[in-house]
Amino acid sequence: MKTVLTTLNAKYIHSSLALRYLKAYCRPICDIKIKEFSINNGLLDVLSDIYAEKPEVLGLACYIWNIEMTLQLTTLIKKVLPNIIIILGGPEVSYDAQEIMKKQPEIDYIVQGEGEETFFQLLSTIQEKSSGAIPNVISRVGNEIIAEAGTGVVENLDTIPFPYHDEDIIELKDKIIYYESSRGCPFSCQYCLSSVTKGVRFLSLERVFSDLRFFIKHNVRQVKFVDRTFNARKAHYLPLLRFIAEQDCQTNFHFEIAADILDDEVLTLLQYMPRGRVQFEIGVQSTNKSTLEQIQRSNNWPIIVKNVKQILSYRNIHVHLDLIVGLPEESYERFGQSFNDVYSLKPHMLQIGFLKLLKGSGIRQRVQEHQYIYMDSAPYQVLGNKYLSYGETRKLHLLEEVFNQIYNSSKFDKALSYFIKLHGGDAFKFYDDLTEYWEARELHVVAHSSKSLYKYMLEFCQAHYPTDSAACEELLRFDVIVGEKGALKPEFLNWNEMKWNEKTTEFWRNEKLVRKYIPDFKFTTWRDLKKKYHIEVFSFDLPGFIATGEFFTTHKITPILFSFGAEYTTYKTIDMSDFGMENEDAAL
């Protein structure tokens, strides 16, 4: 029985762990082929590829990002392959399966909940041409729809075979590889479907160690754990972190964690974690106590602050924090406070997400109480509620776009702290005003190059801080060099290499002197030199500002040597005497 499993991923770089689990679990009874597409593929192109396989059974995984296109696809497939058996599964069809079956007559079965055991039973039944109800399956028998109740939960996760093989790593070399070591979540957040299934189940440590060795052996670039709360049980996650820390590998491991349940033993281990080995995504969502109570979430904010700051101080772990727009009891202004609270921690990335009123979630059952308006079709995104108008929600969408390009791009690392200081220290007000500037110039409807972003930021600073625009320009120049590794020099910034060209040349000709700053320096060619290094002279003590956050009132000419590494740029201040400058306070 030829069986094909497919899904429409949100992006090309994504891959489906669920389909690979089903294939691995059903291998004893059926040879399954996986075909993955993305929502950016043309519907007729997807149809054509599936038709070419001529499957007898087709399974499709359904999520909020693909359900509309998937249902259109099922209609087309049945037109061209009228005898095919179509099976749907996934969270987007698990909570109103009978309604979907009534509206979509081409669907033969819907698998509810976790699918491995259920799908195995269903395929066995189809192969044997037998009848009878199967728990967790909605079936079409003639004109009748039959629903059989069940939990849809795999109790022993070790019974699910490891879903990857050597050939998978080759096929997925350009995509994100997902993995899980547990299912379920210890928390009951009302916006999340993980709260529907009570308790947490874990793979055995021996199994996880074996699985991780496979990824390390194949030099996988990143393994993204989909555990809802990776650090839910210390006896499970701490040995895994120790194992990962001890490996000699280049693989990065991404985890979603709750920061406030980390203890000193774990924090000490993280301090010595190899740089870039792990990264953490931490869902804060809100710092408003009444909001957290409404969504049944418990955040110990003082402990989150303490632990996040400590992890960031190690400078070896990428930290990503999350906020959600549209939660109960959080107005525009109160969201701004949550934003400022989280922003003050200076994470490497801050993601602003928008509430989705998912089928089966607790928050969807309280729509009237909070006067929610939201999209009727997937992804059911919030448009407003009694605390937040649509106009305010819209503005936060624009702010999110601006924020991603300015903060999350890491292009303005040093300049932003000064800009916000000039804005009275209110980060949310700064981005709010920047968003108004963006929209007034219709910058939200066009694409932007790196060069144009620097230009917009300079113009914004000149308009809002005219007396400080020279300092703003200096910081932007610094950020351009660091972020673009010397490859970009926008003409609207005050580059001064020609003015100091003679002194710069003399410096590079003195190889012994250069080794004071670059111990392994050896001159090859001027062209090679420019690729690896750059000297820029600033009129302020920028290293002093970076260390203290304060600009000094007097000018202090500061030559800085930048070294462009493969991963990041480093810099050192050149002594005035080494740069042949006698009057260090002379104006540029």
URURQUI-V682500 format. One record per residue. N is the residue number from 1. PHI is phi in radians with two decimals (* if undefined). OMEGA is omega in whole degrees, 0 to 359 (999 if undefined). NEAR is the number of other C-alpha atoms within 8 Angstrom. Layout:
n: <N	N>
phi: <PHI	PHI>
omega: <OMEGA	OMEGA>
near: <NEAR	NEAR>
This chain:
n: <1	2	3	4	5	6	7	8	9	10	11	12	13	14	15	16	17	18	19	20	21	22	23	24	25	26	27	28	29	30	31	32	33	34	35	36	37	38	39	40	41	42	43	44	45	46	47	48	49	50	51	52	53	54	55	56	57	58	59	60	61	62	63	64	65	66	67	68	69	70	71	72	73	74	75	76	77	78	79	80	81	82	83	84	85	86	87	88	89	90	91	92	93	94	95	96	97	98	99	100	101	102	103	104	105	106	107	108	109	110	111	112	113	114	115	116	117	118	119	120	121	122	123	124	125	126	127	128	129	130	131	132	133	134	135	136	137	138	139	140	141	142	143	144	145	146	147	148	149	150	151	152	153	154	155	156	157	158	159	160	161	162	163	164	165	166	167	168	169	170	171	172	173	174	175	176	177	178	179	180	181	182	183	184	185	186	187	188	189	190	191	192	193	194	195	196	197	198	199	200	201	202	203	204	205	206	207	208	209	210	211	212	213	214	215	216	217	218	219	220	221	222	223	224	225	226	227	228	229	230	231	232	233	234	235	236	237	238	239	240	241	242	243	244	245	246	247	248	249	250	251	252	253	254	255	256	257	258	259	260	261	262	263	264	265	266	267	268	269	270	271	272	273	274	275	276	277	278	279	280	281	282	283	284	285	286	287	288	289	290	291	292	293	294	295	296	297	298	299	300	301	302	303	304	305	306	307	308	309	310	311	312	313	314	315	316	317	318	319	320	321	322	323	324	325	326	327	328	329	330	331	332	333	334	335	336	337	338	339	340	341	342	343	344	345	346	347	348	349	350	351	352	353	354	355	356	357	358	359	360	361	362	363	364	365	366	367	368	369	370	371	372	373	374	375	376	377	378	379	380	381	382	383	384	385	386	387	388	389	390	391	392	393	394	395	396	397	398	399	400	401	402	403	404	405	406	407	408	409	410	411	412	413	414	415	416	417	418	419	420	421	422	423	424	425	426	427	428	429	430	431	432	433	434	435	436	437	438	439	440	441	442	443	444	445	446	447	448	449	450	451	452	453	454	455	456	457	458	459	460	461	462	463	464	465	466	467	468	469	470	471	472	473	474	475	476	477	478	479	480	481	482	483	484	485	486	487	488	489	490	491	492	493	494	495	496	497	498	499	500	501	502	503	504	505	506	507	508	509	510	511	512	513	514	515	516	517	518	519	520	521	522	523	524	525	526	527	528	529	530	531	532	533	534	535	536	537	538	539	540	541	542	543	544	545	546	547	548	549	550	551	552	553	554	555	556	557	558	559	560	561	562	563	564	565	566	567	568	569	570	571	572	573	574	575	576	577	578	579	580	581	582	583	584	585	586	587	588>
phi: <*	-1.31	-2.16	-2.10	-1.92	-2.56	-2.76	-1.90	-1.23	-1.20	-2.47	-1.05	-1.30	-1.42	-2.41	-1.84	-1.22	-1.02	-1.10	-1.24	-1.09	-1.08	-1.08	-1.13	-1.23	-1.65	-0.95	-1.11	-2.02	-2.75	-1.56	-1.82	-1.92	-1.80	-2.26	-1.86	-2.27	-2.23	-1.17	-1.55	-1.29	-1.19	-1.03	-1.22	-1.17	-1.12	-0.99	-1.08	-1.15	-1.20	-1.03	-1.08	-1.36	0.87	-1.28	-1.50	-2.23	-2.21	-1.93	-2.22	-1.58	-2.03	-2.39	-1.10	-1.43	-2.27	-1.09	-1.09	-1.20	-1.13	-1.16	-1.11	-1.14	-1.09	-1.10	-1.18	-1.06	-1.17	-1.19	-1.69	-2.27	-1.11	-1.68	-1.23	-1.71	-1.89	-2.15	-1.89	-2.70	1.96	-1.08	-1.38	-2.11	-1.48	-1.88	-2.46	-1.04	-1.17	-1.10	-1.12	-1.09	-1.17	-1.40	-2.09	-1.14	-1.38	-1.49	-1.66	-2.53	-2.23	-1.65	-1.76	1.32	-1.16	-1.71	-1.01	-1.15	-1.16	-1.12	-1.03	-1.11	-1.16	-1.10	-1.07	-1.12	-1.14	-1.08	-1.43	0.97	-1.69	-2.11	2.14	-1.27	-2.08	-0.96	1.30	-2.10	-1.71	-2.07	-1.84	-2.09	1.12	-1.68	-1.84	-1.90	-1.96	-1.98	-2.04	-1.25	3.04	-1.45	1.15	-2.06	-1.51	-1.25	-1.86	-1.17	-1.16	-1.32	-1.53	-1.10	-1.01	-1.50	-2.02	-2.32	-0.94	-1.19	-1.15	-1.12	-1.17	-1.15	-1.77	-1.07	-1.80	-2.14	-1.33	-1.79	-1.77	-2.68	-2.40	-1.99	-2.72	-2.27	1.67	-2.58	-1.34	-1.80	-2.25	-1.04	-1.32	-1.65	-2.01	-1.30	-1.13	-1.29	-1.25	-1.62	-1.44	1.48	-2.20	-1.99	-2.17	-1.20	-1.17	-1.07	-1.05	-1.12	-1.16	-0.98	-1.09	-1.11	-1.17	-1.07	-1.08	-1.10	-1.16	-1.01	-1.59	0.93	-1.11	-1.16	-2.53	-2.01	-1.77	-1.23	-1.81	-0.93	-1.12	-2.45	-1.02	-1.68	-1.18	-2.35	-1.08	-1.10	-1.62	-1.45	-1.13	-1.04	-1.19	-1.12	-1.07	-1.04	-1.10	-1.13	-1.49	-1.34	-1.76	-2.72	-1.89	-1.23	-1.79	-2.07	-1.82	-2.29	-1.68	-2.30	-1.76	-1.22	-1.44	-1.95	-1.37	-2.02	-1.10	-1.09	-1.19	-1.09	-1.14	-1.06	-1.12	-1.03	-1.87	-1.16	-0.95	-1.00	1.39	-1.28	-2.27	-2.46	-2.07	-1.93	-2.13	-1.50	-1.52	1.25	-2.87	-1.92	-1.50	-1.01	-1.17	-1.12	-1.09	-1.15	-1.12	-1.70	0.97	-2.09	-1.99	-2.01	-1.62	-1.04	-1.01	-1.28	-1.03	-1.02	-1.04	-1.26	-1.13	-1.07	-1.15	-1.09	-1.09	-1.16	-1.26	1.07	-2.24	-2.30	-1.30	-2.08	-2.14	-1.92	-2.13	-2.21	-2.15	-1.52	1.78	-1.31	-1.05	1.20	-2.10	-1.34	-1.02	-1.17	-1.24	-1.09	-1.02	-1.20	-1.04	-1.03	-1.11	-1.05	-1.28	-1.06	-1.09	-1.37	0.98	-1.19	-1.16	-2.54	-2.18	-1.69	-1.74	-1.79	-2.12	-0.96	-1.95	-1.53	-1.25	-1.01	1.55	-1.47	-1.12	-1.16	-1.22	-1.37	-2.07	-1.03	-1.18	-1.00	-1.78	0.93	-1.30	-2.05	-2.73	-1.16	-1.22	-1.87	-1.00	-1.63	1.02	-1.31	-1.10	-1.89	2.98	-2.72	-1.30	-1.83	-2.45	-1.30	-1.08	-1.02	-1.27	-1.10	-1.05	-1.12	-1.20	-1.10	-1.14	-1.08	-1.04	-1.09	-1.11	-1.06	-1.09	-1.33	-1.70	-1.54	-1.23	-1.32	1.09	-1.41	-2.13	-0.97	-1.52	-1.17	-1.07	-1.07	-1.29	-1.02	-1.21	-1.07	-1.16	-1.57	1.39	1.41	-1.68	-1.10	-1.11	-1.11	-1.05	-1.23	-1.12	-1.18	-1.11	-1.13	-1.09	-1.04	-1.07	-1.21	-1.04	-1.73	0.98	-1.32	-1.37	-1.92	-2.29	-1.41	-2.26	-1.49	-1.02	-1.05	-1.18	-1.09	-1.09	-1.13	-1.08	-1.16	-1.12	-1.15	-1.08	-1.15	-1.11	-1.35	-1.67	-2.30	-1.00	-1.32	-1.98	-1.15	-1.15	-1.15	-1.05	-1.10	-1.05	-1.17	-1.11	-1.09	-1.06	-1.15	-1.08	-1.11	-1.17	-1.26	-1.77	0.92	1.36	-1.45	-2.32	-2.39	-0.99	-1.18	-1.43	-1.71	-1.48	-1.22	-2.20	-1.13	-1.20	-1.11	-1.86	-1.03	-1.11	-1.18	-1.11	-1.09	-1.05	-1.08	-1.21	-1.27	-1.63	-1.04	-1.12	-1.18	-1.08	-1.14	-1.10	-1.87	-2.24	-0.94	-1.74	-1.15	-2.54	-1.19	-2.04	-2.41	-1.13	-1.14	-1.14	-1.05	-1.19	-1.26	-1.72	-2.45	-2.69	-1.99	-2.22	-1.83	-1.96	-1.64	-2.22	-1.41	-1.13	-1.02	-1.13	-1.14	-1.07	-1.33	-1.96	1.40	-2.13	-1.54	-1.44	-1.23	-1.63	-1.25	-2.51	-1.04	-2.34	-1.38	-2.16	-1.74	-1.77	-2.06	-1.66	-1.55	-1.14	-1.77	-2.65	-1.79	-1.95	-2.59	-2.44	-1.36	-1.53	-1.03	-1.02	-1.16	-1.23	-1.72	1.19	-2.06	-1.57	-1.79	-1.30	-1.78	-1.14	-1.30	-1.20>
omega: <183	184	177	173	182	173	176	180	181	179	179	185	179	174	185	174	183	181	181	173	181	179	182	183	184	182	182	185	188	175	186	175	178	174	182	176	172	180	178	175	177	183	181	177	178	178	182	181	179	179	181	179	183	181	172	178	178	176	181	178	190	180	183	183	184	190	181	181	180	180	174	182	181	178	181	182	181	178	185	176	189	183	182	174	183	180	175	175	180	186	185	176	184	189	174	187	182	178	179	179	179	183	186	185	181	181	183	182	168	177	181	176	179	197	192	183	182	181	177	180	182	179	178	180	180	180	184	181	180	180	180	182	178	179	177	181	171	187	173	178	186	178	184	176	184	180	178	183	177	183	181	184	174	186	182	185	180	178	178	182	174	191	185	175	184	183	179	181	177	181	186	187	180	186	177	178	183	181	174	175	178	173	182	183	180	184	186	182	191	178	191	180	178	180	183	179	184	175	180	176	187	164	177	180	180	179	183	178	180	181	182	177	178	180	181	179	182	176	178	185	179	172	183	178	178	173	183	173	187	184	181	181	186	181	179	191	182	175	179	178	178	179	181	181	185	184	173	186	178	183	175	180	183	182	167	185	169	188	186	175	171	178	185	179	180	181	177	177	182	180	184	175	177	183	177	182	179	170	186	169	187	180	175	176	177	173	180	185	182	176	181	177	181	182	178	179	180	176	172	189	178	179	176	180	182	185	178	179	180	179	179	181	180	177	180	185	176	183	184	179	184	169	178	175	173	178	180	174	181	178	177	182	181	173	177	178	176	178	182	179	183	181	182	178	180	176	178	177	175	182	175	179	181	185	172	179	189	173	178	181	179	184	180	179	182	182	183	181	183	177	181	163	186	181	179	179	181	14	176	185	182	173	180	174	185	178	189	181	176	179	179	176	178	181	178	173	179	179	179	180	179	182	179	182	185	183	186	175	182	180	188	190	184	184	187	182	179	179	182	175	177	179	179	179	182	184	181	178	178	182	176	178	178	178	177	176	182	184	181	180	179	179	181	182	180	177	184	171	176	181	182	178	177	180	180	181	177	180	177	180	179	180	186	182	186	181	181	187	179	178	178	181	179	181	177	178	178	182	178	182	182	186	184	178	176	184	183	177	182	186	182	173	189	179	187	184	179	181	184	185	182	181	178	180	178	180	183	180	181	187	180	179	181	181	174	182	179	189	183	184	172	183	176	176	178	179	179	179	182	177	187	189	175	174	177	181	181	182	177	175	184	175	176	178	181	182	188	184	183	169	177	185	179	177	176	182	186	174	181	178	179	176	185	177	181	183	184	182	175	180	177	176	178	177	183	182	179	180	177	181	183	183	187	180	179	180	177	999>
near: <6	10	13	13	13	13	13	11	14	10	8	9	7	10	12	10	10	7	11	11	13	12	13	11	12	13	9	5	6	9	9	11	8	10	8	10	11	11	12	6	8	7	8	6	8	10	11	8	8	9	11	6	7	8	11	10	12	13	12	12	13	14	10	8	10	12	11	8	9	12	9	8	10	11	10	9	11	11	7	7	9	7	6	10	9	13	13	13	16	13	10	11	14	12	9	8	11	9	7	9	13	8	6	9	7	8	13	11	11	15	15	16	12	10	11	12	9	14	11	11	9	9	8	9	10	8	8	6	6	7	5	4	8	9	9	14	14	14	10	12	7	4	5	6	11	9	10	10	7	6	6	11	6	8	5	8	10	8	5	10	8	7	9	7	6	6	6	8	11	7	7	10	7	6	9	11	11	11	9	8	10	11	10	13	14	9	6	11	9	11	13	11	10	9	13	9	8	8	7	9	10	9	11	7	9	6	9	11	10	8	9	8	8	8	11	11	7	7	9	12	7	10	14	11	13	9	12	10	10	13	12	10	7	7	6	10	11	10	9	11	8	9	9	8	10	6	6	4	6	9	12	11	11	12	13	14	13	11	10	10	6	10	6	6	6	9	12	8	9	8	9	7	11	7	8	9	13	12	13	12	12	12	10	10	7	10	12	9	6	7	13	13	9	9	12	9	10	6	9	7	8	6	9	11	9	8	12	11	9	9	12	12	6	8	8	10	14	11	13	13	13	13	14	11	11	12	9	10	8	13	8	9	7	9	11	10	10	12	10	11	9	10	10	6	9	6	10	9	9	11	9	9	8	9	11	9	13	11	8	8	14	9	10	11	6	8	10	6	6	9	8	12	9	10	10	5	5	10	10	11	11	14	12	13	14	8	10	12	10	9	6	9	13	9	9	9	8	11	11	9	9	13	10	10	8	11	12	10	8	9	9	13	9	11	11	9	9	10	11	12	9	8	10	6	7	10	10	10	9	11	11	9	8	10	12	8	9	11	10	7	6	8	9	10	5	6	6	7	6	6	9	8	10	10	9	8	8	12	8	10	12	10	7	6	9	8	5	8	11	7	8	13	11	12	11	13	11	9	13	15	13	13	10	8	10	12	6	9	9	6	6	5	8	8	8	8	9	5	6	9	8	7	9	10	8	8	12	8	6	8	11	6	9	12	10	7	8	7	7	5	8	5	6	6	6	6	6	8	10	8	8	9	11	9	10	10	11	13	11	13	13	10	7	10	11	9	6	6	9	7	9	8	4	6	11	12	14	14	13	12	12	13	10	13	8	4	4	7	11	9	8	8	9	11	7	11	7	9	11	7	8	6	5	9	8	8	7	5>
